[in-house]
């Protein structure tokens, strides 16, 4: 796990999801850091992690209420939507 993950607060767990070298889009070929936070807005958490990750890693952030992916501009999707 990259050292910058330790600078984030309220992390429940984090791990690396390997990228897919077969993907056409270079952003989809990079490894992504999956991070579950114990609270907060997923979009805000994603944006903060994105700033620390740099271009070599993607970021997928989840909170108890939402999920955001940096390749989608960290737009939060509610997990409890009907």
Secondary structure, DSSP 8 states (H G I E B T S, - for coil): --GGGGGSSSEEEEEEE---TT-SSHHHHSEEEEEEESSS-HHHHHHHHHHHH-TTEEEEEE-SSEEEEGGGTT--EETT--
